[in-house]
Amino acid sequence: MMDRELIKKTVTEKLENTDYYLIDVKISKDNDIKVEIDNDGGVSVDDCAMLSRYIEEQLDREAEDYSLEVGSSGITEPFKVLRQYRKNIGNEVEMMLKSGKKLTGILEDATEEAVTIAVKHKEQKKSATETVALVLHLTYKYEDIKYTKYLIKF
């Protein structure tokens, strides 16, 4: 089976000093390698092809057979690395907490430890017909978050 850490190191070295960054490397039991990259300005097919060729140059197909797929992080995929969170500050996101609570709001901040999301909250006033709209600024540690992803609205 292919060495995941070797693939990660190869990709990281190639992307060093560029605006691209590694999101994930997955390798199946059948040596199907999937490399996921991102860039704050987007990823083109040509960029993926260039990286794919580079990875293939570093691997020995004679020693071990494999298939290779290089792609960009999907817009509907959950965030996996801090840089994706930071890229989406100011955007509307959907966040599912491990407790089962789902939140929708504006991603305000992302640090090494936690993320902050601004969530609109309606609160009932004393009279049953009046409600007040509040914005709650909620901070959650990554270990409390099941997933966070960009929210697409049409």
Buried (B, 14 or more C-beta within 10 A) or exposed (E): EBEEEEBBBBBEEBBEEEEBBBBBBEBEEEEEBBBBBBBEEEBEEEBBEEBBEBBEEEBEEEEEEBEBEBBBBEEEBBBBBBBBBBBBBEEBBBBBBEEEEEBEBBBBBBEEEBBBBBBEEEEEEEEEEEEEEEEEEBEBEBEBBEBBBBBEEE
